[in-house]
Amino acid sequence: MRSSRSALLILISTIVSATSSENDDVVHVTGLVGSNVRLPCNVTPPTLDHPAILVVWSKEPAPNPIYTYDMRTKGLKGKHWYDSFTLGGRAYFNERQNSSFLSIENLKESDGGRYRCRVDFDKAAAKIHKVDVQVVVLPDKPILLTEQGLQFREVKYFEGSHLKVDCRVKGGTPAPRIRWFVDGKEVEGGPLVDRPGALSSTLDYGLLNRKDIDVNITCSAINNDMNQSVNTSVPINILLLPEGVDITTAKNPLSAGKETVISCESWGSRPAAVITWWLGSHQIHANISQTAAKNRKNRTESKLTFIPSRNDTGKFLKCRAENPAMSASQIEDSWHLDIMYKPLVSITLGPTIDPSRIKEGDDAYFECLVVAKPPAYKVYWTFNGEELKQNMKEGVIMGNQSLVLQALPKSSTGEYRCAAVSTEGEGASTPIQLDVKYKPTCRGEPSKIYGVAKGEIVSINCTVDANPVSNLSFSWTFNNTSENADIQESRYTKNGTTSTLMYSPFHELDYGTLLCWGENRLGRQDHPCSFHIIPAGPPEPPEGCMINRSDPDSLRVSCEPGFDGGLEQSFQLEIQQVDTGNTIFNQSSLLPNFHIDKLERKHKLTVTIYSFNSKGRSGRVLLPHLNTDFLLDNGPITRAAKNTEKKADETKSEKSFKNQENLFSIILGVSVALAVVVLVIILTMTIRCGRHVNSGRNRRTSSGSSSPDFLVGPRSSEEADLQTEMSRTLSSSLTSIPSAGSRSLTLPRRNQGLLTLQSLPPPPPPVTAHGSAQLEDLQYTDLPPPPEWATAPLPPPDTFFTLPRKGGGQPAHHQRTVRFQKTGLSKSNSGLDRGSHTESAV
């Protein structure tokens, strides 16, 4: 069917050609491979009566049609037909009255040639149009090479080099021509040379300089009139040295230890310069940030975070820029550093002072060396972290960066520093430890009172402060105002700076004073630690009680503690309602001070206070009835407190009288002084005459003692003086001491002299205070009977110390029992060293 239709078309073409007219004009059409072209064919009829009925396209030299457009069917659109072997589906005829054309898409190189278009009309001669189609094939992309045949884009030139570029082009139909452009402007190149398989042309650019950076060299190959060319552009790659480098941060003095950011900038290098930092001859690698700006100047900025030290003074900080692609391209900017730093302080002890041999009472000398920039405006000294002030009275003398400590006390032991202050800050030296050696001294209170019952065991600790503590030793003595005895070392123990003596009194003569001395390599302590052993008993009632009622709903009671009986005491406050007898408040305290809140109104109250310890309790102090509806005048309640206020008023009146006696006292004092001088001369002569008699008596006395627990011998002058002092203290303390009431008691004495072991009477019986309606006598009728073990014989233990008995030996063990009974300590005993700390251990 297909072949018969082709034959029919050939037959029609042959018949019609006999009556057709051929146009000798040839239309030229040019198209690029892959583009679209239009082949014109005019189908306008000569008259309206003879319309076009058939359009036939063919390609010379073949006579066969390749495309037809049949318009013979009236009322219908024309029919298209194409040869699939030649144009295929890429051709399409577009019918227009005056501008009909055959469109060929995706033009191929094989589509080039002459095409014929024959238009047949109804009952009129046919017309033939000729169209030459030229298919342009663009050449390959040009290649730019150096004179050495290297790729131009990969070669880097130095400033001042001579540049020649060769452009080579392959392919292209028709043959291309080569054109040169520099930054878009056409320049004349070399002649076209036909090389095997390619055409080439050479551009002689000349010498390179900085202005040629990134200049584009373009080679263009063109082979058509449609301005369709193939181009290759390559910038000139020039290596340039850095033009400059500059540290942009102000070159002011820096502070040691303070962070500073320093900036440096370089420009003109191609590629961008690499910046490195150097301190002296050493490169700095840390804390550096760097950025490069890609512009005509190729600027590079680098920032260094720099922390200078004092040792950097005078060194050069360098910012060095270099082109890594070029040797010997380094340039640098430097900064001569001037570093400020806070004071550097050192301290030394005087060259003649041996720090290991400083002892109490010596002088010490310190020197302070300060190095600072700028100079320090203040130098000061510290002791254990606190600033020292000059005090010449206390031996603290400060000079020009020196410190003198005169007559060192033991409290001068500690750390000494020297510090200096400048505008850069403050610096301090490492401390020097001053170790002041001293003889032992009592730690805490030098005198303590122990209330001990007969048969009770008390552990007495003698703790001292000493420096050094190595080879520290202790010695103990007992003094009962009539005899001074040394205690054997086997009777006490030592643990560090504490010596412990276990002691138990079994007789009245066992009460007295224990003295403890510590000794190190500097010597024996000057003043011993004293422990007064007294009989323990119940405490005395509180004294000087006062009531404060500033608010009707509250009550404040304050008293002064009475004698504690030699033991730790506490205080009890009880409040009862008079009408109901109910106890509304019952509280104990270590101090005789109480505060009561939220008292109910319209009640009369009874307030009672007393003290107690492990031996019992004191008499009750009954305060006046209180009416909660009214405020009482604040003031003393007990008679002792009122007497205290009365004495204060009498003291004020006596001051004016004493001022009048001052003049008389001065005259009398001068007279007494003259009399004392005469008396001293007489006593001196008397003592010299009786010295031999006394020495003989002392020898006889020391040889008569055979106690296994004491080493009784002749005492040194220091011990004799101490015994005399203790005797006077105890004698004076055992005399009359006023109590809370109006009476004072005195112990009976024999011969009104010093008590001896033979003549010391037993403790006085308990005394009940009279004369005060506010004190109730306390009868221990409510105490339970003692247990059976309490009445059993109690032999003296082996681990504590007891006094020997002269002539009688130790008391019989079977006769000593412990009984629970009412015991009292007289008012005279309560006056024994009231200011001393009291404690007891059973």
C-alpha positions in Angstrom: 0.0 0.0 0.0 2.8 2.3 1.0 4.8 1.6 -2.3 1.7 2.1 -4.4 1.1 5.5 -2.8 4.7 6.5 -3.5 4.4 5.5 -7.1 1.2 7.5 -7.5 2.9 10.6 -6.1 5.8 10.1 -8.5 3.4 9.8 -11.4 1.5 12.9 -10.3 4.8 14.8 -10.0 5.8 13.8 -13.5 2.5 14.8 -15.1 2.3 18.1 -13.3 5.9 19.0 -13.9 5.1 19.2 -17.6 2.9 22.1 -16.8 4.9 23.8 -13.9 7.1 26.9 -13.9 10.4 26.8 -12.0 11.7 29.8 -10.1 15.5 30.3 -10.5 15.8 32.2 -7.2 17.4 30.2 -4.4 16.8 31.1 -0.8 19.7 30.4 1.6 19.0 29.3 5.1 21.8 28.7 7.7 21.3 26.8 10.9 23.5 25.4 13.7 23.5 21.8 14.5 20.7 21.1 17.1 18.8 24.3 16.3 15.6 24.9 14.3 15.3 26.2 10.8 12.5 27.4 8.6 12.4 26.6 4.8 10.1 29.2 3.1 7.6 28.2 0.4 5.0 30.6 -1.0 1.6 29.0 -1.5 -0.3 32.1 -2.6 -2.5 31.2 -5.7 -2.4 33.4 -8.8 -6.1 34.0 -8.5 -8.8 33.1 -6.1 -10.3 30.7 -8.6 -7.2 28.6 -8.6 -6.3 27.7 -4.9 -3.4 25.6 -3.9 -4.3 22.0 -3.6 -0.9 20.2 -2.9 2.5 21.0 -1.6 5.4 18.6 -2.3 8.9 18.9 -0.6 11.9 17.0 -2.0 15.7 17.1 -1.5 18.1 17.1 -4.4 19.3 15.1 -6.1 16.7 12.5 -5.1 13.4 13.0 -7.0 11.2 11.3 -4.4 9.1 13.5 -2.1 10.1 13.7 1.6 7.1 15.7 2.7 3.6 16.5 1.3 0.7 18.6 2.3 -2.6 17.7 0.6 -5.5 20.2 0.6 -7.7 18.7 -2.0 -10.4 17.6 0.4 -12.8 20.5 0.7 -14.0 21.4 4.1 -11.2 19.6 5.8 -7.7 20.6 7.0 -4.8 19.6 4.8 -3.2 16.2 5.3 0.5 15.9 6.2 2.8 13.2 5.1 6.6 12.8 5.7 9.3 10.3 4.9 10.4 8.8 8.1 13.8 8.0 6.7 14.8 11.5 5.9 13.3 14.1 8.2 11.1 11.8 10.2 8.9 13.5 12.7 11.3 16.6 13.0 9.5 18.4 10.0 6.2 20.2 10.0 4.6 22.4 7.3 2.9 25.5 8.4 0.4 26.9 5.9 0.1 30.6 5.7 -1.1 32.8 2.8 2.1 34.7 2.3 4.6 33.0 4.6 4.2 29.3 4.5 7.3 27.3 5.6 8.6 23.9 6.4 10.1 23.8 9.9 12.9 21.4 10.7 13.7 20.9 14.4 16.9 19.6 16.0 18.9 20.2 12.9 21.5 17.6 11.9 24.6 18.0 9.9 23.0 15.6 7.3 20.1 17.9 6.9 22.3 20.3 4.8 21.6 20.6 1.0 19.1 22.0 -1.5 15.4 21.5 -1.0 12.7 22.0 -3.6 9.1 23.0 -2.8 6.4 22.5 -5.6 3.0 24.1 -5.1 0.1 22.7 -7.2 -2.9 24.9 -7.9 -6.4 23.9 -9.1 -6.5 24.2 -12.9 -3.3 26.4 -12.9 0.3 25.9 -13.5 2.4 24.7 -10.4 5.3 26.7 -8.9 8.7 25.4 -7.7 10.8 27.2 -4.9 14.4 26.3 -4.1 16.0 26.6 -0.6 19.7 25.9 0.2 20.2 24.8 3.8 23.6 25.3 5.3 24.2 23.4 8.6 26.9 25.0 10.7 29.0 22.7 13.0 30.8 24.7 15.7 34.4 23.9 16.5 35.6 22.4 19.8 36.4 24.7 22.7 39.7 26.4 22.2 42.6 25.3 24.4 45.1 27.9 25.8 48.6 26.7 26.2 51.9 28.2 27.3 55.0 28.3 25.1 56.1 25.1 26.8 52.8 23.4 25.9 51.4 23.6 29.5 47.8 24.4 30.3 47.7 28.2 30.7 45.3 28.2 33.6 47.6 26.0 35.7 50.7 28.1 35.3 51.6 30.9 37.8 53.8 33.7 36.7 56.0 36.0 38.6 55.9 39.7 38.4 58.0 40.8 35.4 57.7 37.6 33.4 57.1 37.7 29.6 53.7 36.2 28.7 53.0 34.3 25.4 49.8 32.3 25.0 48.9 29.8 22.2 45.3 29.1 21.2 44.4 25.8 19.5 41.0 25.0 17.9 39.9 21.6 16.6 36.9 20.8 14.3 34.2 23.1 13.0 32.2 23.3 9.7 33.0 25.5 8.0 36.6 26.0 9.2 36.7 28.6 12.0 38.8 31.7 12.4 40.5 32.7 15.8 40.1 36.1 17.5 41.8 37.3 20.8 40.3 39.5 23.6 41.9 41.0 26.7 39.4 41.8 29.4 36.7 41.8 26.7 38.7 44.1 24.3 39.8 42.5 21.0 43.5 42.6 20.4 45.5 41.4 17.4 47.0 38.0 17.6 49.4 36.0 15.6 48.6 34.5 12.1 46.5 31.4 11.9 48.6 28.3 11.6 47.2 25.0 10.3 48.5 22.3 12.6 47.7 18.6 12.2 44.1 18.3 13.3 43.8 21.8 14.6 44.2 25.5 13.8 46.3 27.7 16.2 47.2 31.4 16.8 49.7 32.9 19.3 49.2 36.1 21.5 52.3 37.9 22.6 51.1 39.7 25.8 54.4 41.2 26.9 55.9 41.8 30.5 53.6 41.2 33.5 53.1 43.6 36.4 50.7 44.1 39.3 48.1 45.7 37.1 47.8 42.5 35.2 46.4 40.6 38.2 43.3 38.6 37.2 43.3 40.0 33.6 41.2 37.6 31.4 42.8 36.3 28.2 40.1 35.1 25.8 40.5 33.0 22.6 37.3 33.0 20.4 36.7 30.5 17.5 33.9 31.5 15.1 32.7 29.9 11.7 29.3 31.5 11.0 27.6 34.8 10.6 25.2 34.2 13.5 27.7 35.5 16.0 27.8 32.0 17.4 31.3 31.4 18.7 33.2 29.1 21.0 35.3 31.0 23.6 37.9 30.1 26.3 38.8 32.7 29.0 41.6 32.3 31.5 42.8 34.9 34.0 46.4 35.7 34.3 47.7 34.0 37.5 50.5 36.2 38.9 52.4 35.6 42.1 53.1 38.8 44.0 55.2 39.6 47.0 53.4 41.3 50.1 53.5 45.0 49.7 53.3 45.8 53.4 52.6 44.6 56.9 51.5 46.7 59.9 50.7 46.1 63.6 47.6 48.2 63.9 47.2 48.0 67.7 48.5 51.0 69.5 52.0 50.2 70.9 51.4 51.3 74.5 53.0 49.7 77.5 51.3 46.3 78.4 50.5 44.9 81.8 51.9 41.5 82.8 49.3 38.8 83.2 46.6 40.8 81.5 45.1 39.5 78.2 45.6 41.8 75.3 44.3 41.4 71.7 46.9 42.6 69.1 46.0 43.0 65.4 48.2 42.9 62.4 47.4 43.5 58.7 49.2 42.6 55.5 48.3 43.5 51.9 49.4 43.2 48.2 50.4 39.5 48.3 49.1 37.0 45.7 47.9 34.6 47.0 47.0 36.3 50.3 49.9 36.4 52.7 50.2 34.1 55.7 50.9 36.0 58.9 52.9 34.5 61.7 53.8 35.9 65.2 57.2 35.8 66.8 58.4 36.8 70.3 62.0 37.3 69.9 63.3 34.2 68.0 60.4 32.0 69.1 57.3 31.6 67.1 53.9 31.8 68.8 51.5 29.2 67.8 48.5 29.5 70.2 45.6 31.9 70.4 45.8 33.2 66.8 42.9 34.0 64.5 43.5 34.9 60.8 41.2 36.0 58.0 42.0 36.8 54.3 40.0 39.2 52.1 39.9 38.3 48.4 40.1 41.6 46.7 42.6 43.5 44.6 44.7 44.3 47.6 44.6 40.7 49.0 44.5 41.9 52.6 45.2 39.5 55.4 44.3 40.3 59.0 45.6 38.4 62.0 44.7 38.8 65.7 46.9 37.5 68.5 45.6 37.0 72.1 48.7 37.8 74.0 49.3 37.5 77.8 52.7 39.1 78.5 54.9 38.3 81.4 57.5 40.4 83.3 60.3 38.5 81.4 59.0 39.9 78.1 60.2 43.4 78.9 62.6 44.5 76.2 61.7 41.8 73.7 60.4 42.3 70.2 57.0 41.1 69.2 57.0 40.5 65.4 54.2 40.2 62.9 55.7 38.5 59.8 53.9 38.2 56.5 55.0 36.0 53.6 53.7 34.5 50.4 53.9 30.7 50.8 54.3 30.2 47.1 57.4 32.4 46.8 60.7 32.0 48.6 62.3 34.9 50.5 59.0 36.8 50.5 58.9 37.6 54.3 58.4 41.1 55.5 57.6 42.0 59.2 56.6 44.7 61.6 57.9 44.6 65.2 56.9 46.0 68.6 59.5 46.7 71.3 57.6 45.6 74.4 57.4 47.6 77.5 55.8 45.5 80.2 54.3 46.9 83.5 53.9 44.3 86.3 52.7 44.3 89.8 55.2 44.2 92.6 57.3 41.1 93.1 58.0 40.8 96.8 60.4 38.6 98.8 61.0 38.5 102.5 64.1 37.5 104.4 65.0 37.2 108.1 67.9 39.1 109.4 71.2 37.5 108.4 72.4 37.2 112.0 69.2 35.4 113.2 68.9 31.7 113.3 65.2 30.9 112.9 65.5 27.6 114.8 66.8 29.4 117.9 64.4 32.2 118.3 62.9 32.2 121.9 60.6 34.4 123.9 62.1 37.8 124.7 64.5 37.8 121.7 64.4 40.4 118.9 63.6 39.6 115.2 64.4 41.6 112.1 62.8 41.2 108.6 63.8 42.7 105.3 61.4 43.2 102.3 62.7 43.3 98.7 60.3 44.8 96.2 60.7 44.8 92.4 57.9 46.6 90.6 57.2 48.6 87.4 56.0 51.2 88.0 57.4 51.5 91.5 55.2 50.5 94.5 53.6 53.4 96.4 52.8 51.3 99.5 54.6 48.6 101.4 53.0 46.9 104.4 53.4 43.8 106.6 50.9 41.1 107.7 50.9 38.7 110.5 48.7 35.6 110.1 46.7 37.4 107.4 46.1 40.6 109.4 47.9 43.8 108.6 50.5 44.9 111.2 50.5 48.5 112.5 53.5 50.2 114.0 53.4 50.2 117.8 56.7 51.1 119.4 55.3 50.5 122.9 54.7 46.9 122.0 58.0 46.6 120.2 56.6 46.6 116.6 58.9 49.0 114.6 58.6 49.5 110.8 61.2 51.2 108.7 61.9 51.5 105.0 60.8 48.1 103.9 61.9 46.5 107.2 60.2 45.2 110.3 61.7 44.9 113.8 60.0 42.9 116.5 61.4 43.6 120.0 61.1 41.3 123.0 59.1 38.7 121.2 56.2 37.2 123.1 55.1 33.6 122.4 52.1 35.0 120.6 54.4 36.3 117.9 54.6 32.7 116.5 53.0 32.7 113.0 53.3 33.7 109.4 54.8 37.0 108.4 54.4 38.5 104.9 55.5 41.6 103.1 53.1 43.1 100.5 53.5 46.0 98.1 50.9 47.9 96.1 51.4 49.8 92.8 49.1 51.0 90.0 49.4 47.5 88.4 48.1 45.7 91.5 49.3 44.2 94.7 52.0 41.5 95.3 52.8 39.6 98.4 55.8 37.5 99.4 55.8 33.9 100.4 55.3 33.7 104.1 58.1 33.2 106.6 57.1 31.1 109.6 58.4 32.6 112.8 58.6 29.9 115.5 59.1 31.5 118.9 60.3 29.0 121.5 59.1 29.5 125.1 59.0 27.7 128.4 55.8 25.9 129.4 52.8 27.9 130.5 49.4 26.8 131.7 46.8 26.3 129.0 43.6 28.0 130.0 43.1 29.2 133.5 46.2 28.7 135.7 44.1 28.0 138.8 41.2 25.6 139.1 39.1 24.3 142.0 38.1 20.7 142.4 35.3 19.8 144.8 35.9 16.3 145.9 34.2 14.2 148.6 36.2 11.9 150.8 36.9 8.6 149.0 36.1 10.1 145.5 38.6 9.8 142.8 39.3 12.8 140.6 41.4 12.9 137.5 43.4 16.1 137.4 44.8 17.2 134.0 47.7 19.6 133.8 47.9 20.9 130.3 50.5 23.3 129.2 51.6 25.2 126.1 55.2 24.8 125.3 57.6 25.2 122.4 59.3 22.9 121.8 57.2 20.1 123.2 59.9 17.5 122.6 61.4 16.1 125.8 58.7 17.9 127.8 58.6 16.7 131.4 56.3 17.4 134.4 56.7 17.6 138.1 53.9 17.8 140.8 53.9 19.0 144.4 51.2 19.1 147.1 50.8 22.0 149.5 48.3 22.1 152.4 49.7 25.4 153.9 51.8 23.5 156.4 53.9 21.3 154.2 55.2 21.2 150.6 55.8 17.7 149.2 57.1 16.5 145.9 55.0 13.8 144.2 56.8 10.8 142.7 56.8 10.4 138.9 55.2 7.0 139.2 52.1 8.7 140.5 51.2 10.6 137.4 51.3 10.0 133.6 52.2 12.1 130.6 50.5 12.3 127.2 51.8 15.0 124.9 51.5 18.3 126.7 49.2 16.9 129.4 50.1 15.3 132.6 47.3 13.4 134.5 47.2 12.8 138.3 44.6 10.5 139.8 43.8 11.9 143.3 41.5 10.9 146.1 41.3 12.6 149.5 40.6 10.3 152.5 41.4 12.7 155.3 41.0 16.3 156.1 44.7 16.8 155.6 44.4 15.6 152.0 42.7 18.8 151.0 45.1 21.5 149.8 46.7 22.6 146.6 48.4 20.6 143.9 51.0 22.4 141.8 52.1 21.2 138.4 55.2 22.4 136.5 56.2 21.7 132.9 59.8 21.8 131.7 61.4 21.8 128.3 64.9 22.5 127.0 64.4 26.3 127.7 63.7 25.6 131.3 61.0 25.2 133.9 57.8 27.2 133.7 57.8 30.3 135.8 54.3 30.0 137.3 52.9 26.5 138.1 49.4 25.4 137.3 47.5 25.1 140.6 44.6 22.8 141.5 42.8 23.5 144.8 41.2 20.4 146.2 38.3 21.3 148.5 35.5 19.3 150.0 32.5 19.0 147.6 29.0 19.8 148.8 25.7 21.2 147.7 25.8 24.7 146.2 24.7 27.9 147.9 21.5 29.7 146.9 21.5 32.3 144.1 22.1 35.9 145.2 21.0 39.4 144.1 17.9 38.2 142.3 16.0 40.8 140.3 12.7 40.8 138.5 12.0 42.7 135.3 8.4 43.1 134.2 8.2 45.6 131.4 5.3 43.7 129.9 2.4 42.3 132.0 2.5 39.1 129.9 6.2 38.3 130.5 8.6 37.9 133.3 12.4 38.1 133.4 14.4 36.8 136.5 18.1 37.4 136.8 20.4 36.3 139.7 24.0 36.0 140.6 25.2 32.5 141.2 26.3 31.5 144.7 29.2 29.2 145.5 28.9 26.0 143.5 30.1 23.7 146.2 33.1 22.8 144.1 31.0 21.1 141.4 29.2 22.2 138.3 25.8 23.6 139.3 22.5 24.3 137.5 19.6 26.5 138.5 15.9 25.7 138.7 13.0 28.2 138.5 9.5 27.3 139.5 6.3 29.5 139.2 3.0 28.5 140.9 -0.4 30.0 141.1 -1.2 31.0 144.7 -4.9 30.3 144.5 -4.8 26.9 142.7 -1.3 25.7 143.6 -0.7 24.7 140.0 2.8 24.8 138.7 2.8 26.8 135.4 6.5 27.0 134.8 9.4 24.7 135.8 12.7 25.0 134.0 16.4 24.5 134.6 19.3 26.4 133.2 23.1 26.5 133.5 22.8 30.2 134.3 20.4 31.9 136.8 18.7 33.9 134.1 15.1 33.0 133.0 12.6 34.6 130.6 8.9 33.6 130.8 6.3 34.6 128.1 2.6 34.4 127.9 1.6 34.7 131.5 -2.0 34.5 132.3 -3.7 37.6 133.7 -5.6 38.0 137.1 -3.4 35.5 139.0 -1.1 35.8 141.9 2.1 33.9 141.3 4.8 32.4 143.6 8.3 32.4 142.1 11.0 30.2 143.6 14.6 29.7 142.4 17.4 27.4 143.7 20.6 25.8 142.6 21.7 22.2 142.6 24.7 20.0 141.8 25.5 16.3 142.1 25.7 16.7 145.9 22.3 18.2 146.4 20.5 21.4 146.1 20.6 24.8 147.9 17.9 26.5 149.9 15.1 28.0 148.0 14.9 31.7 147.3 11.3 32.8 147.4 10.5 35.9 145.5 7.5 38.1 146.5 4.0 37.3 145.2 3.4 38.7 141.8 0.0 40.1 140.6 -0.2 39.7 136.8 -2.7 42.6 136.6 -0.1 45.2 137.6 3.4 46.0 136.6 6.0 45.8 139.4 8.8 48.2 139.8 12.0 46.7 138.4 14.7 46.3 140.9 16.4 44.0 143.4 14.3 41.4 145.3 16.7 39.7 147.7 18.4 41.4 150.5 21.9 40.8 149.1 21.0 42.7 145.9 19.6 45.6 147.9 22.8 45.7 149.9 24.8 45.8 146.7 22.9 48.9 145.5 23.4 50.5 149.0 27.1 49.9 148.8 27.3 51.5 145.4 25.7 54.7 146.8 28.1 54.7 149.8 31.0 54.3 147.4 30.0 57.5 145.5 29.9 59.5 148.7 33.2 58.2 149.8 35.0 59.3 146.7 34.8 63.0 147.6 36.2 62.3 151.1 39.1 60.3 149.6 40.1 63.1 147.4 40.6 65.2 150.5 42.8 62.6 152.0 45.1 62.3 149.0 47.4 65.1 150.2 47.7 63.6 153.6 48.4 60.2 152.2 51.3 61.6 150.2 52.9 63.1 153.2 52.3 60.0 155.2 53.8 57.8 152.5 57.1 59.6 152.4 57.4 59.2 156.2 56.6 55.5 156.0 59.2 55.0 153.3 62.0 56.5 155.4 60.9 54.2 158.3 61.0 51.1 156.0 64.6 51.9 154.9 65.7 51.9 158.5 63.7 48.7 159.3 65.3 46.9 156.3 68.8 47.7 157.6 67.9 46.3 161.0 66.3 43.1 159.5 69.3 42.5 157.3 71.7 42.4 160.2 69.3 40.1 162.2 69.0 37.6 159.3 72.7 37.3 158.8 73.1 36.5 162.5 70.4 33.8 162.5 71.3 32.1 159.1 73.4 29.3 160.7 70.7 28.4 163.3 68.0 28.1 160.5 70.1 25.9 158.3 70.5 23.4 161.1 66.8 23.2 161.8 66.1 22.6 158.1 68.5 19.7 157.9 66.8 18.1 161.0 63.4 18.6 159.5 64.2 17.0 156.1 65.8 14.0 157.6 62.7 13.1 159.6 60.4 12.2 156.7 60.1 8.7 155.4 56.9 8.9 153.3 56.8 6.4 150.4 54.7 8.8 148.3 56.5 12.1 148.9 60.0 13.2 148.5 60.0 15.8 151.3 63.2 17.7 151.4 64.6 21.2 151.7 62.8 23.5 149.4 64.4 26.0 147.1 63.8 29.7 147.6 61.4 29.7 144.7 59.3 26.9 146.3 59.5 28.5 149.7 58.2 31.8 148.3 55.5 29.9 146.4 54.4 28.0 149.6 54.3 31.3 151.5 52.2 32.9 148.8 49.8 30.0 148.7 49.5 29.9 152.4 48.6 33.6 152.5 46.1 33.1 149.7 44.4 30.2 151.4 44.5 31.9 154.8 42.9 35.0 153.4 40.3 33.0 151.4 39.3 31.0 154.4 38.5 34.1 156.5 35.2 35.8 156.6 33.4 36.0 153.2 30.0 37.7 153.2 27.1 35.4 152.1 23.8 36.2 150.7 22.6 37.0 154.1 24.0 39.3 156.7 26.3 36.8 158.6 29.9 35.9 157.9 31.6 32.7 159.2 35.2 32.1 160.2 36.9 28.7 160.4 38.4 28.0 163.9 42.2 28.1 163.9 44.8 27.0 166.4 47.2 29.6 167.6 45.9 31.9 164.9 48.8 30.8 162.7 49.4 28.5 159.6 47.7 25.2 159.6 49.9 22.1 159.8 49.3 18.5 159.0 49.0 17.8 162.7 46.9 20.8 163.7 44.5 21.0 160.7 41.0 20.6 162.1 38.3 18.6 160.3 36.0 20.4 157.9 33.5 22.7 159.7 30.0 21.5 160.1 27.3 22.6 157.6 26.1 26.2 158.3 22.5 27.2 157.8 22.1 30.9 156.9 19.9 32.9 159.2 18.6 36.4 159.2 16.8 36.3 155.9 13.1 35.5 155.7 13.5 34.8 152.0 15.7 31.7 152.4 14.2 28.4 153.4 16.3 25.9 155.3 16.6 22.8 153.2 16.3 19.6 155.1 17.2 16.5 153.1 14.5 14.5 154.5 13.2 13.5 151.1 16.4 11.7 150.1 16.2 7.9 149.8 18.3 5.7 152.2 21.8 4.8 150.8 22.2 1.4 149.1 24.1 -1.4 150.8 27.1 -1.0 148.6 27.5 2.6 149.7 28.1 1.6 153.4 30.6 -1.1 152.5 34.3 -0.4 153.4 36.1 1.3 150.5 39.9 0.7 150.4 42.1 3.3 148.8 42.8 2.4 145.1 46.3 1.9 143.9 45.9 4.3 141.0 45.4 7.5 142.8 47.3 9.6 145.3 46.6 10.0 149.0 48.5 11.8 151.7 50.7 10.0 154.2 49.9 10.4 157.8 52.8 11.4 160.1 53.1 9.0 163.0 49.9 7.2 162.3 50.4 5.8 158.8 47.4 5.3 156.5 43.9 5.4 158.1 42.3 2.0 158.7 40.4 0.9 155.7 37.7 -0.9 157.6 36.8 2.3 159.4 36.2 4.4 156.2 32.7 4.3 154.7 30.7 6.4 152.3 27.5 7.8 153.7 24.8 9.9 152.0 24.2 12.7 154.4 23.6 16.4 154.4 26.9 18.2 153.9 27.4 21.8 153.7 30.3 24.1 152.7 30.8 27.1 154.9 30.6 30.6 153.6 34.3 30.9 154.4 35.2 28.1 152.0 33.0 29.6 149.3 35.3 32.5 149.2 38.3 30.4 148.0 39.3 31.9 144.7 35.8 32.8 143.5 37.2 33.9 140.1 38.7 30.5 139.4 37.1 27.8 137.2 35.7 24.9 139.2 35.3 21.3 138.0 35.1 17.9 139.5 35.3 14.3 138.3 34.2 11.4 140.4 
